[in-house]
Amino acid sequence: MARSTEAVGIVGLGYVGLTTAACFAARGVKTVGIDVDEEKIAGISRGKPPFVEEGLEEMLRKALKRGYLNVTSDYDALADARIYYITVGTPNTRKGSIDLSSVKSASRSIGKVLRSSEWYKLVVVKSTVTPGTTSQVVRPLLDSESHRRQDNFGLAANPEFLREGHAIEDTMHPDRLVIGASDLTSERTLVSFYRGFYRSLPKTIRTTPVNAELIKYASNSFLATKISFINEIANLCANIPGADVSVVAKGMGLDKRIAPSFLRAGLGYGGSCFPKDVQTLIKLAEQVHVNMSIATTAHKANRRQALVAIELTQKLIGDISGKKIAMLGLAFKPDSDDMREAVSLRLIRELMNKGAKVTAYDPAAVPNARRIFGDRIDYSKSVKECLNRADCCIVVTEWPEFSKLRPAHFKKLMRTPAVVDGRRVLDPQLFVKSGVRFAAVGYSGST
Ligand code: UGA
């Protein structure tokens, strides 16, 4: 492992901040992680991440044990750091625009630390922020709190592209680095840090803060649009005899210009990033009188897509009032316990409105679901328990264990074996042949 003498402070220990901190510390960077949530700090210092993320717990424990990572709520601990990362959350307000209050408070606190500093320091904005935030919001707060010692610190926007569930891999092996520095010294400082960290610098784009901020929104909105597009093709396939979106998507993806990723049709995208970022981009464009019609449609189409599962369920079993619906998957995607903006939320509410009795199973997200739905739905400890005496099963999240299910599992356990594959993890041929009532997103051969 390369050892670096650079000390780094990371403010905000959500999944981006904590993963970044653990990865830096794992490669010998002296790292201080700050969060205002004392309970979170207490758990992390015991080596317990507050969310499910592949490999993180082990990495965190090692980093703490070896003394490369210190987590605290005390900003004084940042005094010796040379680079400060802002990784706090940027949720949406009710009206869909960005809430920068955590970014502002982190900037103020870092500004105070800068006040007494003797050395040149660099502040890096990693949180997803709207264009102009780094220069027009963070910079003035740092200036005023540090008593205008601009020459003593640099500033850069450096968005992250980490996928939940793959955050360590994405941090250690990024496709690209985006460095939007406000001046040459800031750029060189950050490039030199990353050169030390990665040994061989990943593909790097050096640009202005505003372009860096936009790259993040444009990337997430493009990927979200790609998903909504394939979902639209899926809905078309479902109405054309013999058509199957998984074959169509495969054929499209072989074209290098299109590429196969993000062409998995399903019940739509969720999570803490895509829905929020697409909405923020639309709102931002509105403010400068630009109509983002493609992003707007992608967003609306995504909201409707979850309901395809209800339509397919009704197609299979008719009226769903009083029926037991087994829901396989609650998290917004596999390898995560995150239910923020998950498709399952919309679906559960809709099913309850229609009088269905929902029983759900998820390998990781049940504790989070309990916090949201309490005892209004039932929770199962296994697929088997979930399917028991159910009238219809809906696959909502593509956990690998669900793709191993065969018609016999459903036939043996359910009251009426009827399956809606909302994520295309089951082989339609096999199910249709087996006599199970089967429907899937983007598949016209539903029985
Ligand atoms: C996303 C981006 O992929 C990251 O690059 C970005 O850094 C991150 O947001 C962020 O802004 O912080 P993440 O939210 O973890 O990462 O999830 P993804 O793996 O991108 O999936 C998002 C949603 O799209 C999930 O609900 C997933 O089920 C859905 N999806 C994805 C599809 O429906 N079809 C696909 O083909 C791919």
Residues whose N, C-alpha, C, O or C-beta is under 5 A from the ligand:
A	BS01	UGA	E160 F161 L162 R163 E164 I227 S261 F262 L263 R264 G266 G268 Y269 G270 G271 C273 F274 F332 K333
